[in-house]
């Protein structure tokens, strides 16, 4: 009987950790998407002072998010996001705004896919 109770407790512990992981990833991905939306808006408005501030904020948010996500998800998606972020920064530094917008959209797509891939669903299991 003690073994059964231990297994049940372990199962609920794993279930709770999985739910918490989904919640954290979902919340952080929403924060990143909002930061990317603000960055895209500043690029479209050609507001260079606000653009620099948004890049700083996005960098800080990504640094904090990456520390958590590196433990929870596949590193390939993190690398793809970081490459797109580096390209977007380079395009913005060189004032090639059209290419920067494409990279921002690509980063949004990557961030949208991460919570979906981590969610416990029948599609992901099969």
Residue frames as qw, qx, qy, qz and C-alpha x, y, z in Angstrom:
[[0.000, 0.884, 0.468, 0.000, 0.00, 0.00, 0.00],
 [0.321, -0.768, 0.098, 0.546, 2.87, 2.39, 0.75],
 [0.390, -0.088, 0.600, 0.693, 4.29, 1.83, -2.71],
 [0.171, 0.642, 0.667, 0.338, 0.94, 2.63, -4.31],
 [0.164, -0.928, -0.246, 0.225, 0.62, 5.87, -2.34],
 [0.412, -0.548, 0.337, 0.645, 4.20, 6.79, -3.31],
 [0.344, 0.205, 0.681, 0.613, 3.45, 6.18, -6.98],
 [0.047, 0.820, 0.552, 0.143, 0.27, 8.26, -6.80],
 [0.276, -0.864, -0.026, 0.420, 2.10, 11.13, -5.10],
 [0.416, -0.302, 0.517, 0.685, 4.89, 10.93, -7.70],
 [0.280, 0.485, 0.695, 0.450, 2.31, 10.94, -10.52],
 [0.048, -0.923, -0.381, 0.012, 0.58, 14.05, -9.16],
 [0.395, -0.701, 0.190, 0.563, 3.93, 15.73, -8.63],
 [0.382, -0.020, 0.624, 0.682, 4.87, 15.12, -12.27],
 [0.140, 0.692, 0.644, 0.295, 1.45, 16.26, -13.42],
 [0.204, -0.919, -0.205, 0.269, 1.73, 19.46, -11.38],
 [0.401, -0.507, 0.373, 0.666, 5.22, 20.18, -12.72],
 [0.336, 0.272, 0.690, 0.581, 3.98, 19.66, -16.27],
 [0.015, 0.856, 0.507, 0.106, 1.08, 22.05, -15.74],
 [0.320, -0.833, 0.022, 0.450, 3.41, 24.62, -14.17],
 [0.448, -0.203, 0.530, 0.691, 5.84, 24.27, -17.11],
 [0.237, 0.554, 0.651, 0.461, 3.04, 24.89, -19.60],
 [0.143, -0.924, -0.340, 0.103, 1.88, 27.93, -17.64],
 [0.406, -0.674, 0.209, 0.581, 5.36, 29.44, -17.41],
 [0.392, 0.023, 0.617, 0.682, 6.12, 28.89, -21.09],
 [0.133, 0.711, 0.624, 0.296, 2.74, 30.30, -22.10],
 [0.212, -0.923, -0.195, 0.256, 3.11, 33.42, -19.96],
 [0.408, -0.553, 0.354, 0.634, 6.67, 34.10, -21.09],
 [0.372, 0.242, 0.666, 0.600, 5.81, 33.54, -24.74],
 [0.051, 0.864, 0.488, 0.115, 2.96, 36.06, -24.45],
 [0.310, -0.843, 0.050, 0.437, 5.39, 38.60, -22.95],
 [0.434, -0.245, 0.552, 0.668, 7.83, 38.02, -25.80],
 [0.279, 0.534, 0.676, 0.425, 5.08, 38.34, -28.40],
 [0.071, -0.943, -0.304, 0.112, 3.97, 41.65, -26.89],
 [0.374, -0.680, 0.282, 0.564, 7.56, 42.93, -26.94],
 [0.403, 0.051, 0.672, 0.619, 7.91, 41.86, -30.58],
 [0.161, 0.771, 0.584, 0.194, 4.62, 43.60, -31.44],
 [0.185, -0.927, -0.064, 0.321, 5.87, 46.82, -29.84],
 [0.429, -0.415, 0.498, 0.630, 9.17, 46.51, -31.72],
 [0.354, 0.380, 0.705, 0.483, 7.32, 45.99, -35.00],
 [0.029, 0.907, 0.421, -0.017, 5.16, 49.02, -34.29],
 [0.295, -0.809, 0.164, 0.481, 8.22, 51.21, -33.63],
 [0.433, -0.105, 0.634, 0.632, 9.83, 50.03, -36.86],
 [0.244, 0.620, 0.662, 0.345, 6.69, 50.89, -38.80],
 [0.101, -0.957, -0.244, 0.116, 6.53, 54.33, -37.17],
 [0.615, 0.503, -0.143, 0.590, 10.25, 54.95, -37.83],
 [0.407, -0.871, 0.111, -0.252, 10.68, 56.14, -34.24],
 [0.667, 0.419, -0.526, 0.321, 14.40, 55.55, -33.80],
 [0.126, -0.486, 0.583, -0.639, 14.69, 56.58, -30.13],
 [0.784, -0.167, 0.311, -0.510, 11.86, 54.27, -29.10],
 [0.887, 0.314, -0.327, -0.090, 13.26, 51.58, -31.36],
 [0.364, 0.469, -0.680, 0.430, 16.53, 51.43, -29.42],
 [0.416, -0.312, 0.549, -0.654, 14.60, 51.24, -26.14],
 [0.903, 0.058, 0.050, -0.422, 12.42, 48.40, -27.45],
 [0.746, 0.390, -0.528, 0.111, 15.46, 46.44, -28.59],
 [0.050, 0.428, -0.700, 0.570, 16.96, 46.81, -25.10],
 [0.651, -0.157, 0.397, -0.627, 13.74, 45.65, -23.46],
 [0.921, 0.218, -0.195, -0.257, 13.44, 42.70, -25.83],
 [0.521, 0.455, -0.659, 0.293, 17.04, 41.71, -25.11],
 [0.204, -0.340, 0.668, -0.630, 16.47, 41.82, -21.35],
 [0.804, 0.000, 0.217, -0.553, 13.24, 39.87, -21.64],
 [0.859, 0.330, -0.378, -0.103, 14.83, 37.26, -23.88],
 [0.275, 0.466, -0.734, 0.410, 17.82, 36.84, -21.55],
 [0.440, -0.213, 0.608, -0.625, 15.52, 36.17, -18.60],
 [0.870, 0.174, 0.055, -0.459, 13.25, 33.89, -20.62],
 [0.677, 0.464, -0.571, -0.012, 16.12, 31.91, -22.10],
 [0.050, -0.421, 0.790, -0.443, 17.41, 30.98, -18.64],
 [0.657, 0.010, 0.552, -0.512, 14.15, 29.18, -17.95],
 [0.828, 0.424, -0.049, -0.363, 13.47, 27.79, -21.41],
 [0.362, 0.573, -0.735, -0.018, 16.91, 26.27, -21.82],
 [0.248, -0.202, 0.881, -0.350, 15.92, 23.78, -19.10],
 [0.591, 0.273, 0.568, -0.504, 12.50, 22.98, -20.54],
 [0.736, 0.603, 0.155, -0.264, 12.52, 22.93, -24.33],
 [0.846, 0.243, 0.249, 0.404, 14.55, 21.86, -27.34],
 [0.362, -0.599, 0.145, 0.699, 17.58, 24.05, -27.93],
 [0.379, 0.255, 0.597, 0.659, 17.05, 24.18, -31.70],
 [0.001, 0.836, 0.490, 0.247, 14.10, 26.54, -31.32],
 [0.394, -0.832, -0.045, 0.388, 16.09, 28.74, -28.96],
 [0.490, -0.249, 0.433, 0.714, 18.94, 28.90, -31.47],
 [0.260, 0.534, 0.605, 0.531, 16.55, 29.77, -34.30],
 [0.159, -0.928, -0.336, -0.002, 15.09, 32.61, -32.26],
 [0.472, -0.696, 0.144, 0.523, 18.51, 33.94, -31.30],
 [0.458, 0.046, 0.533, 0.710, 19.68, 33.88, -34.91],
 [0.105, 0.732, 0.536, 0.407, 16.58, 35.79, -36.02],
 [0.332, -0.902, -0.181, 0.211, 17.08, 38.27, -33.19],
 [0.515, -0.446, 0.305, 0.666, 20.70, 38.84, -34.18],
 [0.342, 0.320, 0.581, 0.666, 19.74, 39.34, -37.82],
 [0.061, -0.866, -0.462, -0.182, 16.95, 41.75, -36.87],
 [0.417, -0.800, -0.005, 0.431, 19.35, 43.79, -34.73],
 [0.481, -0.179, 0.455, 0.727, 21.82, 43.92, -37.58],
 [0.204, 0.561, 0.598, 0.535, 19.17, 45.02, -40.04],
 [0.207, -0.918, -0.338, 0.021, 17.92, 47.67, -37.65],
 [0.496, -0.617, 0.154, 0.591, 21.46, 48.95, -37.03],
 [0.330, -0.067, 0.556, 0.760, 21.96, 49.24, -40.78],
 [0.356, 0.415, 0.163, -0.822, 18.49, 50.76, -41.29],
 [0.283, 0.037, -0.808, -0.516, 17.23, 47.96, -43.52],
 [0.452, -0.046, 0.491, -0.743, 13.75, 47.99, -42.04],
 [0.795, 0.162, -0.287, -0.509, 12.02, 45.70, -44.52],
 [0.641, 0.192, -0.732, 0.125, 14.36, 42.82, -43.69],
 [0.030, -0.177, 0.691, -0.701, 14.10, 43.63, -39.98],
 [0.655, -0.004, 0.155, -0.739, 10.32, 43.31, -40.21],
 [0.815, 0.156, -0.501, -0.245, 10.63, 39.89, -41.84],
 [0.414, 0.194, -0.782, 0.425, 12.89, 38.73, -39.02],
 [0.310, -0.124, 0.492, -0.804, 10.46, 40.08, -36.42],
 [0.803, 0.059, -0.122, -0.581, 7.63, 38.13, -38.06],
 [0.714, 0.205, -0.668, 0.048, 9.82, 35.02, -38.09],
 [0.111, 0.198, -0.732, 0.642, 10.57, 35.46, -34.38],
 [0.581, -0.062, 0.238, -0.776, 6.84, 35.77, -33.70],
 [0.842, 0.128, -0.391, -0.350, 6.21, 32.54, -35.53],
 [0.507, 0.223, -0.764, 0.332, 8.91, 30.72, -33.57],
 [0.134, -0.134, 0.611, -0.769, 7.52, 31.99, -30.27],
 [0.713, 0.006, -0.012, -0.701, 3.96, 31.04, -31.28],
 [0.797, 0.162, -0.557, -0.166, 5.05, 27.48, -32.04],
 [0.220, 0.332, -0.790, 0.467, 6.97, 26.82, -28.81],
 [0.462, -0.108, 0.572, -0.669, 3.98, 26.62, -26.41],
 [0.839, 0.208, -0.116, -0.489, 2.06, 24.52, -28.92],
 [0.660, 0.356, -0.659, 0.058, 4.92, 22.03, -29.17],
 [0.111, 0.257, -0.777, 0.563, 5.27, 21.78, -25.39],
 [0.626, -0.145, 0.187, -0.743, 1.56, 21.43, -24.62],
 [0.257, -0.034, 0.960, -0.105, 0.38, 18.02, -23.49],
 [0.657, 0.345, 0.028, -0.669, -2.03, 17.05, -26.23],
 [0.872, 0.154, 0.464, -0.034, -2.95, 14.01, -28.23],
 [0.620, 0.778, -0.093, 0.049, -1.33, 15.53, -31.32],
 [0.039, 0.799, -0.576, 0.166, 2.02, 15.88, -29.55],
 [0.662, -0.322, 0.658, -0.157, 1.87, 12.41, -28.04],
 [0.826, 0.313, 0.463, 0.072, 1.10, 10.63, -31.31]]
